Amino acid sequence: MSEPIEFYFDFSSPYSYIAAEVIDGLAEKYGRKVKWRPMLLGVVFQKTGQPLLVNVPLKGEYSLRDFARSARYHGVPFTFPAKFPMSTVSAARAYYWLHGQDCQKARDFARAVFRAYWVDGRDISDLAVLQDIAAALGIDGAALAAGVSTPEIKERLKAETDTALAKGMCGAPYFVVDNEPFWGADRLPQIEKWLQTGGF
């Protein structure tokens, strides 16, 4: 089997949410695995000097339409949340804490966090909300709360964010397929062609 697809994302990115609903099925179709890698998009914005897309004149208004249209295109439920953007530090740390114990549970948790925010509008910056999401998946919420505060997990998230930047991440979602970078959910068709053909 070829190398896994690296999937860098931030839970507060609507395009990351859409990609998260699609990428595993796309990869499986071509015999690939996916490495999910949450990171902090705010650090990328600091590095690139990018403003928040929804705050850019004209582009911001367009982006709100495009988020919803892109979700419809991929058949993904979507409701733009009342609170945006959202701190995702605790959610990303919780993912890495879970990943150290059970990769599949971590992925299930990530999907549930995405849906909690982008479908139900829940406050995923609130550790109590994350504990509730975890509990619904049979995960010990108290253990998760303790896990996200450990120095090791804090350092892991920092290291993953630094790695994403080192790989050229300039926005989310960001994929690396056979050392080829792809930025954005709108590049999913190109990723599929790459997987079909072995590169182009």
Summary of the structure (lengths in Angstrom):
residues: 200
radius of gyration: 16.3
end to end distance: 19.2
largest distance: 47.9
contacts: 625
relative contact order: 0.19
helix: 58%
strand: 9%
